[in-house]
Amino acid sequence: MKRNPMTLRGAELLREELKRLKSVDRPNVIKAIAEARSHGDLSENAEYHAAREQQGFIEGRIAELEAKLSTADIIDVSKLPANGRVVFGATVDLEAEDDGKKVTYTIVGEDEADIKAARIAVTSPIARALIGKSEGDVVDVAAPGGTRSYEIVAVRYEA
């Protein structure tokens, strides 16, 4: 079975969502189905069909989260012996060589990647270019608009 690397924080977020789905959302949709069922004819009951569709979504998401957590290889980045190198879970401050623009990324597992939150997958081109490098190194990243060079300004390991 393939193990998927995941940060401690990412696993905790998935567990919280799973708990909410099981303890709040699932009971609510079961009540909605029961209420819609009490309204009589199910063949033309839009409330019933909507609630059943919602139940299918919730059950699917629960199964997906349980599968992700069962294959997760949870890594506490604050305990890694990285010695200033960029490793899985590290938060990296970069500065573009051409325009001086600064950007910060945290390297995470694929299941917790979110570019809007500056969390990039360990399999992404920029993460692959950064892994193993240290503060002060310059890395070249193949981007859709061409190769960009970044200097690694700082490397942090936040739990």
C-alpha positions in Angstrom: 0.0 0.0 0.0 1.3 3.4 -1.0 2.0 5.7 2.0 1.3 9.4 1.6 3.4 11.9 3.5 1.3 14.3 5.6 2.2 17.0 8.1 0.9 16.8 11.7 -1.2 19.9 11.0 -2.6 18.4 7.8 -3.6 15.2 9.5 -5.3 17.2 12.3 -7.3 19.2 9.8 -8.5 16.0 8.1 -9.4 14.4 11.5 -11.4 17.6 12.5 -13.4 17.5 9.2 -14.0 13.8 9.6 -15.3 14.3 13.2 -17.6 17.1 12.1 -19.0 15.0 9.2 -19.7 12.1 11.5 -21.0 14.0 14.5 -22.8 17.0 13.0 -23.4 16.7 9.2 -24.4 13.0 9.1 -27.0 13.2 11.9 -28.4 16.4 10.4 -28.9 14.8 6.9 -30.5 11.7 8.5 -33.0 14.0 10.3 -33.7 15.8 7.0 -34.3 12.5 5.2 -36.7 11.4 7.9 -38.5 14.7 7.8 -38.8 14.7 4.0 -40.0 11.0 4.1 -42.8 12.0 6.5 -44.2 14.4 3.8 -45.4 11.4 1.8 -44.8 10.5 -1.9 -41.1 10.1 -2.3 -41.1 10.1 -6.1 -41.9 13.8 -6.4 -40.4 14.9 -3.1 -37.5 17.3 -4.0 -36.5 17.7 -0.3 -36.1 13.9 0.0 -33.9 13.7 -3.1 -31.8 16.6 -2.1 -31.2 15.2 1.3 -30.3 11.8 -0.1 -27.9 13.4 -2.5 -26.3 15.3 0.4 -26.1 12.0 2.3 -24.2 10.5 -0.6 -21.8 13.3 -0.7 -21.2 13.2 3.1 -20.7 9.4 3.1 -18.3 9.7 0.1 -16.3 12.4 1.9 -16.1 10.3 5.1 -14.8 7.3 3.1 -12.3 9.5 1.3 -11.0 11.1 4.5 -10.7 7.7 6.3 -8.8 6.3 3.3 -6.4 9.3 3.3 -5.8 9.0 7.0 -5.2 5.3 6.8 -2.4 5.7 4.3 -1.0 8.8 5.8 2.6 8.8 6.9 2.4 11.6 9.5 5.6 13.6 9.8 6.3 16.0 12.7 8.5 18.5 10.9 9.7 20.1 14.2 11.4 16.8 15.0 13.2 16.2 11.7 17.0 16.5 11.8 17.1 18.8 8.8 20.0 21.1 9.9 18.8 24.1 7.8 18.0 22.1 4.7 14.7 22.2 2.9 12.8 19.0 3.7 9.2 17.8 3.7 7.1 20.1 5.9 9.6 23.0 5.9 8.4 26.6 5.4 10.7 28.3 2.9 11.1 32.1 2.2 12.1 32.7 -1.3 13.2 35.8 -3.3 13.0 35.9 -7.1 16.3 36.7 -8.6 14.9 38.8 -11.5 12.4 41.1 -9.7 13.1 40.7 -6.0 9.6 39.5 -5.3 9.3 37.6 -2.0 7.2 34.5 -1.5 6.8 31.9 1.2 5.8 28.3 0.7 5.3 25.3 3.1 6.0 21.9 1.5 3.2 19.5 2.3 1.7 16.2 1.1 -0.6 16.2 -1.9 -3.7 15.8 0.1 -3.1 19.0 2.0 -1.7 21.2 -0.8 -3.5 24.6 -1.2 -1.8 27.2 -3.3 -4.0 30.0 -1.9 -2.7 29.2 1.6 0.9 28.9 0.2 1.0 25.1 0.9 2.6 23.3 -2.1 2.7 19.6 -2.8 6.0 17.8 -2.3 5.6 16.6 -5.8 5.2 20.0 -7.4 8.1 21.4 -9.6 9.0 24.1 -7.1 9.1 21.8 -4.1 11.2 19.2 -6.0 13.7 22.0 -6.9 13.8 23.1 -3.2 14.2 19.7 -1.4 17.7 19.2 -0.1 18.8 22.8 -0.7 19.8 25.2 2.1 19.5 28.9 3.1 21.4 31.0 0.6 21.2 28.5 -2.3 19.8 29.6 -5.6 17.3 27.2 -7.3 16.0 27.2 -10.8 12.4 26.3 -11.2 10.8 25.3 -14.5 7.6 27.3 -14.6 5.0 27.5 -17.4 6.3 31.0 -18.2 9.9 29.7 -18.4 12.6 29.0 -15.8 12.7 31.2 -12.8 15.5 31.5 -10.3 14.9 32.0 -6.5 17.2 32.5 -3.6 16.3 30.6 -0.5 16.2 33.4 2.1 15.1 31.3 5.2 14.1 27.8 6.1 11.8 27.2 9.1 10.3 24.0 10.6 6.9 24.8 12.2 4.8 22.1 13.7 
